[in-house]
């Protein structure tokens, strides 16, 4: 978990540098400061469990085990990217790892997560769904629709709200009369818990309990991770809406050195081993940037590929889900 958090931090720092060099187009939303949430949550479940996230999505992809080179190449818009350069920063996805992407429309993936959980229930599969979103998404109608359906149908989905105190530039107090997001979940009779989003073990324990609840057929669970982003909403954010002293206070709770100290104190790793991890990860990220920079651009002739799924043979539908799983597209 320490390596994963360091990996995300270094990836984001190099992504920010590449953005400043105009090698990454569009918007770039960094996950710096929130690494413990993605890493702790995804470490708490099985590889075959499903993950959906919002547009601050690089951390989930790396925590799910996606190749940093392919992730960076996607940010660069290259053919070797996770989505062949079609998705960019806000739409990383890799079906083989059950990571179903970042979603740029706030809250849009909340009912998608419920729908995926419904599929698991319908097919009598043991997998659960982790559905990540920010506190700002909880003011959207689609948030309430998703939670309502999940609770009504007893679906195996863990809703994970990353409460970082801001929705873009609006404070939590400006966007919601409710300060604790778990109260919104309780309105749907959904069990819920708050955890320390700056402590990877706190997140791990909360999501482990939530996933076990869902997997046992008891329905959805809501986890609110109290966290903080150290950088602006996006690279275009001048951060004029928050006090620098506030940022400094939260940086003192940085989850990476905090967990590093825990590992040393409990003799899980030595300081030298943790330093070696950072060196190895930095070399890995330099290689990811080099790979992305030297990768080819997509061929313009392929612009219409991967837009729509290929039609499914009606005969395959009639033969059942075993046949459908082998249908391309």
C-alpha positions as CSV (number, residue, x, y, z in Angstrom):
1,X,0.0,0.0,0.0
2,X,2.9,2.3,0.6
3,X,4.3,1.7,-2.8
4,X,0.9,2.3,-4.4
5,X,0.5,5.6,-2.7
6,X,4.0,6.7,-3.7
7,X,3.3,5.6,-7.2
8,X,0.2,7.7,-7.4
9,X,2.0,10.8,-5.9
10,X,4.9,10.6,-8.4
11,X,2.6,9.9,-11.3
12,X,0.6,13.0,-10.5
13,X,3.7,15.2,-10.1
14,X,5.0,14.1,-13.5
15,X,1.6,14.5,-15.0
16,X,1.5,18.1,-13.7
17,X,4.9,18.8,-15.2
18,X,3.8,17.4,-18.5
19,X,0.7,19.5,-18.5
20,X,2.8,22.6,-17.9
21,X,4.8,21.6,-20.9
22,X,1.6,21.4,-23.0
23,X,2.0,17.6,-23.5
24,X,-1.3,16.9,-21.8
25,X,-4.4,18.6,-23.3
26,X,-7.7,19.5,-21.8
27,X,-8.1,19.5,-18.1
28,X,-6.0,17.8,-15.4
29,X,-7.3,17.0,-12.0
30,X,-4.7,15.8,-9.5
31,X,-5.3,13.3,-6.7
32,X,-2.4,14.5,-4.6
33,X,-3.3,14.2,-0.9
34,X,-6.1,11.8,-1.4
35,X,-4.0,8.7,-2.2
36,X,-5.0,6.8,1.0
37,X,-8.6,6.6,-0.1
38,X,-8.1,4.8,-3.4
39,X,-5.3,2.6,-2.2
40,X,-6.9,1.6,1.1
41,X,-10.3,1.0,-0.5
42,X,-9.1,-1.1,-3.4
43,X,-6.7,-3.1,-1.3
44,X,-9.6,-4.1,0.9
45,X,-11.5,-5.9,-1.9
46,X,-10.8,-8.6,-4.5
47,X,-9.2,-8.1,-7.8
48,X,-12.4,-9.2,-9.6
49,X,-14.5,-6.6,-7.8
50,X,-15.6,-3.6,-9.9
51,X,-14.5,0.0,-9.5
52,X,-16.0,3.3,-10.9
53,X,-14.6,6.7,-10.2
54,X,-15.0,10.4,-11.0
55,X,-12.8,12.5,-13.2
56,X,-10.0,12.8,-10.6
57,X,-9.3,9.2,-11.7
58,X,-5.6,8.4,-12.1
59,X,-5.3,7.1,-8.5
60,X,-8.0,4.5,-9.0
61,X,-6.4,3.2,-12.2
62,X,-3.0,2.8,-10.5
63,X,-4.5,1.3,-7.4
64,X,-6.3,-1.2,-9.6
65,X,-2.9,-2.2,-11.1
66,X,-3.1,-0.5,-14.5
67,X,0.2,0.0,-16.2
68,X,1.6,3.5,-15.4
69,X,3.1,3.7,-18.9
70,X,-0.3,3.1,-20.5
71,X,-2.0,5.6,-18.1
72,X,0.5,8.3,-18.9
73,X,0.2,7.6,-22.6
74,X,-3.5,8.1,-22.3
75,X,-3.0,11.5,-20.7
76,X,-0.7,12.3,-23.7
77,X,-3.4,11.2,-26.1
78,X,-1.3,8.5,-27.6
79,X,-2.3,5.2,-29.3
80,X,-0.5,3.2,-26.6
81,X,-2.8,4.6,-23.9
82,X,-5.3,2.6,-21.9
83,X,-8.1,3.8,-24.3
84,X,-5.9,4.3,-27.3
85,X,-5.7,8.0,-26.6
86,X,-9.5,8.4,-26.9
87,X,-10.3,9.0,-23.3
88,X,-7.6,11.3,-21.9
89,X,-7.1,12.2,-18.3
90,X,-10.7,12.1,-17.2
91,X,-11.7,8.8,-18.8
92,X,-9.1,6.1,-17.8
93,X,-10.6,2.6,-18.0
94,X,-9.4,-1.0,-18.3
95,X,-12.1,-3.7,-18.6
96,X,-9.6,-6.5,-18.0
97,X,-9.0,-5.1,-14.5
98,X,-12.6,-4.4,-13.8
99,X,-11.9,-0.7,-13.7
100,X,-14.8,1.0,-15.5
101,X,-13.4,4.4,-15.8
102,X,-13.5,8.0,-14.7
103,X,-16.7,10.0,-15.5
104,X,-16.5,13.7,-16.2
105,X,-20.2,14.5,-15.5
106,X,-20.4,14.9,-11.8
107,X,-22.4,12.1,-10.2
108,X,-23.2,10.4,-13.5
109,X,-21.6,7.1,-12.6
110,X,-23.4,6.7,-9.3
111,X,-26.5,5.0,-10.8
112,X,-24.1,3.2,-13.2
113,X,-22.4,1.6,-10.2
114,X,-25.9,0.6,-8.9
115,X,-26.7,-0.9,-12.3
116,X,-23.5,-2.9,-12.3
117,X,-24.3,-4.1,-8.8
118,X,-27.7,-5.1,-10.0
119,X,-26.1,-7.2,-12.7
120,X,-24.0,-9.0,-10.1
121,X,-27.1,-9.7,-8.1
122,X,-29.1,-10.8,-11.1
123,X,-26.3,-13.2,-12.3
124,X,-25.7,-14.4,-8.7
125,X,-22.1,-13.3,-8.9
126,X,-20.0,-12.7,-5.7
127,X,-18.4,-9.4,-6.8
128,X,-19.2,-6.1,-5.3
129,X,-18.9,-2.6,-6.8
130,X,-16.9,0.3,-5.4
131,X,-18.4,3.6,-6.5
132,X,-16.2,6.7,-5.7
133,X,-17.4,10.3,-5.9
134,X,-16.8,13.6,-4.1
135,X,-18.9,15.5,-1.6
136,X,-20.0,17.9,-4.3
137,X,-21.8,15.0,-6.1
138,X,-24.1,14.5,-3.2
139,X,-26.1,17.6,-4.1
140,X,-27.1,16.2,-7.5
141,X,-30.4,14.5,-8.0
142,X,-28.7,11.5,-9.6
143,X,-26.9,10.8,-6.4
144,X,-30.2,10.3,-4.6
145,X,-31.7,8.3,-7.4
146,X,-28.7,5.9,-7.3
147,X,-28.8,5.5,-3.6
148,X,-32.5,5.0,-3.6
149,X,-32.4,2.2,-6.2
150,X,-29.5,0.5,-4.4
151,X,-31.3,0.5,-1.1
152,X,-34.6,-0.5,-2.6
153,X,-33.1,-3.4,-4.5
154,X,-30.6,-4.4,-1.8
155,X,-27.6,-4.1,-4.2
156,X,-24.0,-5.1,-3.5
157,X,-22.4,-1.6,-4.0
158,X,-20.1,0.3,-1.6
159,X,-20.6,4.1,-2.2
160,X,-17.4,5.9,-1.2
161,X,-17.7,9.6,-0.8
162,X,-14.4,11.4,-0.7
163,X,-15.2,14.4,1.4
164,X,-12.4,16.8,0.6
165,X,-14.4,19.9,1.8
166,X,-14.7,21.5,-1.6
167,X,-16.8,21.1,-4.7
168,X,-14.5,22.9,-7.2
169,X,-14.1,26.3,-5.5
170,X,-17.2,26.1,-3.2
171,X,-16.8,25.1,0.4
172,X,-18.9,22.3,1.8
173,X,-20.8,24.9,3.9
174,X,-21.7,26.7,0.7
175,X,-22.9,23.7,-1.2
176,X,-24.7,21.6,1.5
177,X,-26.7,22.2,4.6
178,X,-25.5,18.8,5.8
179,X,-21.9,18.6,7.0
180,X,-21.7,14.9,7.4
181,X,-22.4,13.0,4.1
182,X,-23.3,9.8,6.0
183,X,-26.5,11.6,7.1
184,X,-27.6,11.6,3.5
185,X,-27.1,7.8,3.2
186,X,-28.9,7.2,6.5
187,X,-32.0,8.8,4.8
188,X,-32.1,5.7,2.7
189,X,-31.7,3.3,5.7
190,X,-28.3,2.5,4.4
191,X,-25.6,1.6,6.9
192,X,-22.7,4.1,6.8
193,X,-19.4,5.0,8.4
194,X,-16.9,7.8,8.5
195,X,-13.2,7.1,8.2
196,X,-10.0,9.0,8.2
197,X,-9.2,9.5,4.5
198,X,-5.7,10.5,5.4
199,X,-5.0,7.1,6.9
200,X,-4.8,4.2,4.5
201,X,-5.5,1.7,7.3
202,X,-8.6,3.5,8.4
203,X,-10.0,3.4,4.9
204,X,-8.9,-0.2,4.4
205,X,-10.8,-1.3,7.6
206,X,-13.9,0.6,6.7
207,X,-14.2,-0.7,3.2
208,X,-13.3,-4.2,4.2
209,X,-16.3,-4.2,6.6
210,X,-18.5,-2.5,3.9
211,X,-17.6,-5.0,1.2
212,X,-18.2,-8.0,3.5
213,X,-21.7,-6.5,4.3
214,X,-22.5,-6.2,0.6
215,X,-21.1,-9.6,-0.3
216,X,-23.2,-11.3,2.3
217,X,-26.4,-10.1,0.6
218,X,-27.3,-7.4,3.1
219,X,-27.4,-4.6,0.5
220,X,-25.4,-1.4,-0.1
221,X,-23.1,0.4,2.3
222,X,-21.9,4.1,2.4
223,X,-18.4,5.1,3.4
224,X,-17.4,8.7,3.9
225,X,-13.6,9.3,3.8
226,X,-12.6,12.6,5.3
227,X,-9.7,13.8,3.1
228,X,-8.2,16.8,1.4
229,X,-6.6,17.6,-1.9
230,X,-3.3,19.4,-1.7
231,X,-3.6,20.9,-5.1
232,X,-6.3,23.0,-6.8
233,X,-9.4,21.6,-8.3
234,X,-7.6,21.4,-11.6
235,X,-4.3,22.7,-13.0
236,X,-6.3,25.7,-14.1
237,X,-7.3,26.6,-10.6
238,X,-5.6,29.6,-9.0
239,X,-6.8,28.5,-5.6
240,X,-8.0,31.9,-4.4
241,X,-10.9,30.5,-2.4
242,X,-8.9,28.8,0.4
243,X,-6.5,29.9,3.0
244,X,-2.8,28.8,2.7
245,X,-2.7,28.1,6.4
246,X,-5.5,25.6,5.9
247,X,-3.5,23.8,3.2
248,X,-0.4,23.7,5.4
249,X,-2.4,22.2,8.3
250,X,-3.7,19.4,6.1
251,X,-0.3,18.7,4.5
252,X,1.0,17.9,8.0
253,X,-1.4,14.9,7.8
254,X,0.0,13.7,4.4
255,X,-0.9,10.0,4.2
256,X,2.3,8.8,2.7
257,X,4.9,9.8,5.3
258,X,2.2,9.0,7.9
259,X,2.0,5.4,6.8
260,X,5.8,5.3,6.2
261,X,6.3,6.1,9.9
262,X,3.8,3.4,10.8
263,X,5.7,0.8,8.7
264,X,9.0,1.7,10.4
265,X,7.5,1.8,13.9
266,X,5.9,-1.6,13.5
267,X,9.0,-3.0,11.7
268,X,7.2,-3.7,8.5
269,X,9.8,-1.8,6.6
270,X,13.0,0.1,7.3
271,X,13.6,3.7,6.4
272,X,16.1,2.5,3.8
273,X,13.6,0.2,2.2
274,X,11.0,3.0,2.0
275,X,13.6,5.3,0.4
276,X,14.4,2.5,-2.1
277,X,10.7,2.3,-2.9
278,X,10.6,6.0,-3.8
279,X,13.7,5.7,-6.0
280,X,12.2,2.7,-7.8
281,X,8.9,4.4,-8.3
282,X,10.6,7.6,-9.6
283,X,12.5,5.6,-12.2
284,X,9.2,3.9,-13.1
285,X,7.5,7.3,-13.7
286,X,10.4,8.7,-15.7
287,X,10.1,5.7,-17.9
288,X,6.3,6.2,-18.1
289,X,6.8,9.8,-19.3
290,X,9.5,8.7,-21.8
291,X,7.2,5.9,-23.1
292,X,4.2,8.3,-23.5
293,X,6.3,11.0,-25.2
294,X,7.7,8.6,-27.8
295,X,4.5,6.7,-28.4
296,X,2.7,7.3,-31.7
297,X,-0.4,9.4,-32.1
298,X,-3.6,7.6,-33.1
299,X,-4.1,7.2,-36.9
300,X,-6.8,9.7,-38.0
301,X,-8.2,6.9,-40.2
302,X,-9.3,5.1,-37.0
303,X,-11.3,8.0,-35.6
304,X,-14.6,6.0,-35.9
305,X,-13.3,3.0,-34.0
306,X,-14.3,2.2,-30.4
307,X,-17.2,4.6,-30.5
308,X,-20.0,2.0,-30.6
309,X,-20.0,-1.6,-29.5
310,X,-20.3,-4.1,-32.3
311,X,-23.8,-5.5,-32.8
312,X,-24.5,-8.7,-30.8
313,X,-25.7,-11.7,-32.6
314,X,-29.4,-12.4,-31.6
315,X,-28.5,-16.1,-31.5
316,X,-25.9,-15.4,-28.9
317,X,-28.5,-13.7,-26.8
318,X,-30.8,-16.7,-27.0
319,X,-28.0,-19.1,-25.9
320,X,-27.5,-17.2,-22.6
321,X,-24.8,-15.2,-20.7
322,X,-22.0,-17.8,-21.2
323,X,-22.1,-17.1,-24.9
324,X,-22.4,-13.4,-24.5
325,X,-19.2,-13.2,-22.5
326,X,-17.3,-14.2,-25.6
327,X,-18.9,-11.8,-28.0
328,X,-16.5,-9.1,-29.1
329,X,-17.6,-5.6,-28.2
